[in-house]
Amino acid sequence: MLKVKKKDKVIVLRGEDKGKKGEVLEVFPDKGRVLVSKINLVSKHTRPTAARPGGIQKKENPLPLASIMLICPKCDRPAKPRFDRLQTGEKVRICRRCGEVII
């Protein structure tokens, strides 16, 4: 089971954008990568089309899952989540620092 999901807040642990925070846009579990908003920007040269003009566009590039850490929404600190089951049998992520369920 993955530790991060779409719309989670994460912090970058290494690389050029170390220390920056962002929201997860997309997760690629088969590749072990994650796309974070406004992090790891690259320049993409595009040709003009009928829908959009050409030129140099800035876009996010995927980061390795090992380079990010989940931020707990309650305590607002980076935390490595643990996994537990509720009484209903649902598997949930729990913050190791504050003990709160991460939705």
FIKOLZA-1660 file (N, C-alpha, C; in steps of 0.1 Angstrom, whole numbers, plus 5000, padded with zeros to 4 digits):
% residues 103
   i   px   py   pz ch aa at
   1 5008 4988 5000  A  M  N
   1 5000 5000 5000  A  M CA
   1 5009 5012 5000  A  M  C
   2 5005 5022 4992  A  L  N
   2 5013 5035 4991  A  L CA
   2 5011 5044 5003  A  L  C
   3 5021 5051 5007  A  K  N
   3 5020 5060 5018  A  K CA
   3 5014 5074 5014  A  K  C
   4 5014 5077 5001  A  V  N
   4 5009 5090 4997  A  V CA
   4 4997 5087 4987  A  V  C
   5 4988 5096 4987  A  K  N
   5 4976 5096 4978  A  K CA
   5 4975 5109 4971  A  K  C
   6 4966 5110 4961  A  K  N
   6 4963 5122 4955  A  K CA
   6 4957 5132 4965  A  K  C
   7 4961 5145 4963  A  K  N
   7 4956 5156 4972  A  K CA
   7 4963 5156 4986  A  K  C
   8 4973 5148 4988  A  D  N
   8 4980 5148 5001  A  D CA
   8 4990 5160 5000  A  D  C
   9 4994 5166 5012  A  K  N
   9 5004 5176 5012  A  K CA
   9 5017 5168 5015  A  K  C
  10 5028 5171 5008  A  V  N
  10 5041 5165 5010  A  V CA
  10 5052 5175 5010  A  V  C
  11 5063 5171 5015  A  I  N
  11 5075 5179 5016  A  I CA
  11 5086 5172 5008  A  I  C
  12 5094 5179 5001  A  V  N
  12 5105 5173 4993  A  V CA
  12 5117 5172 5002  A  V  C
  13 5123 5160 5002  A  L  N
  13 5134 5157 5011  A  L CA
  13 5148 5159 5005  A  L  C
  14 5149 5157 4992  A  R  N
  14 5162 5159 4985  A  R CA
  14 5160 5164 4971  A  R  C
  15 5171 5169 4966  A  G  N
  15 5171 5175 4953  A  G CA
  15 5171 5190 4952  A  G  C
  16 5169 5195 4941  A  E  N
  16 5169 5210 4938  A  E CA
  16 5158 5217 4946  A  E  C
  17 5147 5210 4948  A  D  N
  17 5135 5217 4955  A  D CA
  17 5134 5212 4969  A  D  C
  18 5145 5208 4976  A  K  N
  18 5145 5203 4989  A  K CA
  18 5139 5214 4999  A  K  C
  19 5130 5209 5007  A  G  N
  19 5123 5217 5017  A  G CA
  19 5110 5224 5012  A  G  C
  20 5107 5223 4999  A  K  N
  20 5095 5229 4994  A  K CA
  20 5083 5219 4997  A  K  C
  21 5071 5226 4999  A  K  N
  21 5059 5218 5001  A  K CA
  21 5050 5219 4989  A  K  C
  22 5042 5209 4987  A  G  N
  22 5032 5209 4976  A  G CA
  22 5022 5199 4977  A  G  C
  23 5012 5199 4968  A  E  N
  23 5001 5189 4968  A  E CA
  23 5003 5179 4957  A  E  C
  24 5000 5166 4960  A  V  N
  24 5002 5155 4951  A  V CA
  24 4991 5156 4940  A  V  C
  25 4995 5157 4928  A  L  N
  25 4986 5158 4916  A  L CA
  25 4983 5144 4911  A  L  C
  26 4993 5135 4911  A  E  N
  26 4991 5122 4905  A  E CA
  26 5002 5113 4910  A  E  C
  27 4998 5100 4912  A  V  N
  27 5007 5090 4917  A  V CA
  27 5009 5079 4907  A  V  C
  28 5021 5075 4904  A  F  N
  28 5024 5064 4895  A  F CA
  28 5030 5053 4902  A  F  C
  29 5022 5044 4908  A  P  N
  29 5027 5033 4917  A  P CA
  29 5036 5023 4909  A  P  C
  30 5033 5020 4897  A  D  N
  30 5041 5011 4889  A  D CA
  30 5055 5016 4887  A  D  C
  31 5057 5029 4886  A  K  N
  31 5070 5035 4883  A  K CA
  31 5077 5040 4896  A  K  C
  32 5069 5040 4907  A  G  N
  32 5074 5045 4920  A  G CA
  32 5077 5060 4920  A  G  C
  33 5068 5067 4913  A  R  N
  33 5070 5082 4912  A  R CA
  33 5057 5089 4915  A  R  C
  34 5058 5102 4918  A  V  N
  34 5047 5110 4921  A  V CA
  34 5048 5124 4915  A  V  C
  35 5037 5130 4911  A  L  N
  35 5037 5143 4905  A  L CA
  35 5032 5153 4916  A  L  C
  36 5040 5163 4919  A  V  N
  36 5037 5173 4929  A  V CA
  36 5036 5187 4923  A  V  C
  37 5025 5194 4927  A  S  N
  37 5023 5207 4921  A  S CA
  37 5034 5217 4924  A  S  C
  38 5038 5224 4914  A  K  N
  38 5049 5234 4914  A  K CA
  38 5062 5230 4920  A  K  C
  39 5065 5217 4918  A  I  N
  39 5078 5211 4923  A  I CA
  39 5084 5204 4911  A  I  C
  40 5097 5205 4910  A  N  N
  40 5105 5199 4899  A  N CA
  40 5100 5203 4886  A  N  C
  41 5100 5216 4884  A  L  N
  41 5095 5222 4871  A  L CA
  41 5106 5221 4860  A  L  C
  42 5102 5217 4848  A  V  N
  42 5111 5217 4837  A  V CA
  42 5105 5225 4825  A  V  C
  43 5113 5229 4816  A  S  N
  43 5109 5237 4804  A  S CA
  43 5106 5227 4793  A  S  C
  44 5094 5228 4787  A  K  N
  44 5090 5220 4776  A  K CA
  44 5087 5228 4764  A  K  C
  45 5094 5226 4753  A  H  N
  45 5092 5233 4741  A  H CA
  45 5080 5227 4733  A  H  C
  46 5070 5235 4730  A  T  N
  46 5058 5229 4723  A  T CA
  46 5056 5237 4710  A  T  C
  47 5050 5230 4701  A  R  N
  47 5047 5235 4688  A  R CA
  47 5033 5242 4689  A  R  C
  48 5030 5252 4681  A  P  N
  48 5017 5258 4682  A  P CA
  48 5006 5249 4676  A  P  C
  49 4995 5249 4682  A  T  N
  49 4983 5242 4676  A  T CA
  49 4972 5252 4675  A  T  C
  50 4960 5247 4671  A  A  N
  50 4949 5255 4670  A  A CA
  50 4943 5259 4684  A  A  C
  51 4946 5250 4693  A  A  N
  51 4940 5252 4707  A  A CA
  51 4949 5261 4715  A  A  C
  52 4963 5260 4714  A  R  N
  52 4972 5268 4722  A  R CA
  52 4984 5273 4714  A  R  C
  53 4989 5284 4719  A  P  N
  53 5001 5289 4712  A  P CA
  53 5014 5280 4716  A  P  C
  54 5023 5281 4707  A  G  N
  54 5036 5274 4710  A  G CA
  54 5045 5282 4719  A  G  C
  55 5057 5276 4721  A  G  N
  55 5066 5283 4730  A  G CA
  55 5072 5274 4741  A  G  C
  56 5078 5280 4751  A  I  N
  56 5084 5273 4762  A  I CA
  56 5074 5273 4773  A  I  C
  57 5069 5261 4777  A  Q  N
  57 5060 5259 4788  A  Q CA
  57 5067 5253 4800  A  Q  C
  58 5063 5257 4812  A  K  N
  58 5068 5251 4824  A  K CA
  58 5058 5240 4828  A  K  C
  59 5063 5228 4832  A  K  N
  59 5055 5218 4837  A  K CA
  59 5062 5210 4847  A  K  C
  60 5054 5203 4856  A  E  N
  60 5060 5194 4866  A  E CA
  60 5065 5181 4861  A  E  C
  61 5076 5177 4866  A  N  N
  61 5081 5164 4863  A  N CA
  61 5080 5155 4875  A  N  C
  62 5077 5142 4873  A  P  N
  62 5075 5133 4884  A  P CA
  62 5088 5132 4893  A  P  C
  63 5086 5130 4906  A  L  N
  63 5096 5128 4916  A  L CA
  63 5096 5113 4921  A  L  C
  64 5107 5108 4925  A  P  N
  64 5107 5095 4931  A  P CA
  64 5099 5095 4945  A  P  C
  65 5092 5084 4948  A  L  N
  65 5085 5084 4960  A  L CA
  65 5094 5085 4972  A  L  C
  66 5107 5080 4971  A  A  N
  66 5117 5081 4982  A  A CA
  66 5121 5095 4985  A  A  C
  67 5118 5105 4976  A  S  N
  67 5123 5118 4978  A  S CA
  67 5113 5127 4984  A  S  C
  68 5101 5122 4988  A  I  N
  68 5091 5130 4995  A  I CA
  68 5086 5124 5008  A  I  C
  69 5080 5132 5016  A  M  N
  69 5074 5127 5029  A  M CA
  69 5061 5134 5031  A  M  C
  70 5052 5126 5036  A  L  N
  70 5038 5130 5039  A  L CA
  70 5038 5140 5050  A  L  C
  71 5029 5151 5049  A  I  N
  71 5027 5160 5060  A  I CA
  71 5014 5157 5066  A  I  C
  72 5014 5155 5079  A  C  N
  72 5001 5153 5086  A  C CA
  72 4993 5165 5086  A  C  C
  73 4980 5164 5082  A  P  N
  73 4971 5176 5082  A  P CA
  73 4968 5182 5096  A  P  C
  74 4969 5174 5106  A  K  N
  74 4965 5179 5119  A  K CA
  74 4977 5186 5126  A  K  C
  75 4989 5179 5127  A  C  N
  75 5000 5185 5134  A  C CA
  75 5009 5193 5124  A  C  C
  76 5006 5193 5111  A  D  N
  76 5013 5200 5101  A  D CA
  76 5028 5198 5101  A  D  C
  77 5032 5186 5104  A  R  N
  77 5047 5183 5104  A  R CA
  77 5049 5170 5096  A  R  C
  78 5061 5168 5090  A  P  N
  78 5063 5156 5082  A  P CA
  78 5063 5144 5092  A  P  C
  79 5056 5134 5087  A  A  N
  79 5055 5121 5095  A  A CA
  79 5054 5109 5086  A  A  C
  80 5060 5099 5091  A  K  N
  80 5059 5086 5084  A  K CA
  80 5047 5079 5089  A  K  C
  81 5037 5077 5081  A  P  N
  81 5025 5071 5086  A  P CA
  81 5026 5056 5089  A  P  C
  82 5018 5051 5098  A  R  N
  82 5017 5037 5100  A  R CA
  82 5003 5033 5096  A  R  C
  83 5001 5020 5093  A  F  N
  83 4989 5015 5088  A  F CA
  83 4982 5006 5099  A  F  C
  84 4969 5008 5100  A  D  N
  84 4961 5001 5110  A  D CA
  84 4947 4998 5104  A  D  C
  85 4940 4989 5110  A  R  N
  85 4926 4986 5106  A  R CA
  85 4916 4992 5116  A  R  C
  86 4906 4998 5111  A  L  N
  86 4895 5002 5120  A  L CA
  86 4886 4990 5123  A  L  C
  87 4876 4992 5132  A  Q  N
  87 4868 4981 5136  A  Q CA
  87 4859 4977 5124  A  Q  C
  88 4857 4986 5115  A  T  N
  88 4849 4982 5103  A  T CA
  88 4857 4974 5093  A  T  C
  89 4870 4972 5095  A  G  N
  89 4879 4965 5087  A  G CA
  89 4886 4973 5076  A  G  C
  90 4883 4986 5076  A  E  N
  90 4890 4995 5066  A  E CA
  90 4904 4998 5070  A  E  C
  91 4913 4997 5061  A  K  N
  91 4927 5000 5063  A  K CA
  91 4930 5015 5062  A  K  C
  92 4936 5021 5072  A  V  N
  92 4938 5036 5072  A  V CA
  92 4952 5039 5076  A  V  C
  93 4956 5052 5072  A  R  N
  93 4970 5057 5076  A  R CA
  93 4968 5065 5089  A  R  C
  94 4978 5063 5098  A  I  N
  94 4978 5070 5111  A  I CA
  94 4991 5077 5113  A  I  C
  95 4991 5089 5117  A  C  N
  95 5003 5097 5120  A  C CA
  95 5010 5092 5132  A  C  C
  96 5023 5089 5131  A  R  N
  96 5030 5084 5142  A  R CA
  96 5033 5095 5153  A  R  C
  97 5032 5107 5149  A  R  N
  97 5035 5118 5159  A  R CA
  97 5023 5121 5168  A  R  C
  98 5011 5123 5161  A  C  N
  98 4999 5128 5169  A  C CA
  98 4989 5117 5170  A  C  C
  99 4990 5106 5163  A  G  N
  99 4980 5095 5164  A  G CA
  99 4967 5097 5156  A  G  C
 100 4966 5108 5149  A  E  N
 100 4954 5111 5141  A  E CA
 100 4953 5103 5128  A  E  C
 101 4941 5099 5124  A  V  N
 101 4939 5092 5112  A  V CA
 101 4940 5102 5100  A  V  C
 102 4948 5098 5090  A  I  N
 102 4951 5107 5079  A  I CA
 102 4941 5102 5068  A  I  C
 103 4932 5111 5064  A  I  N
 103 4922 5108 5053  A  I CA
 103 4928 5111 5040  A  I  C
% end
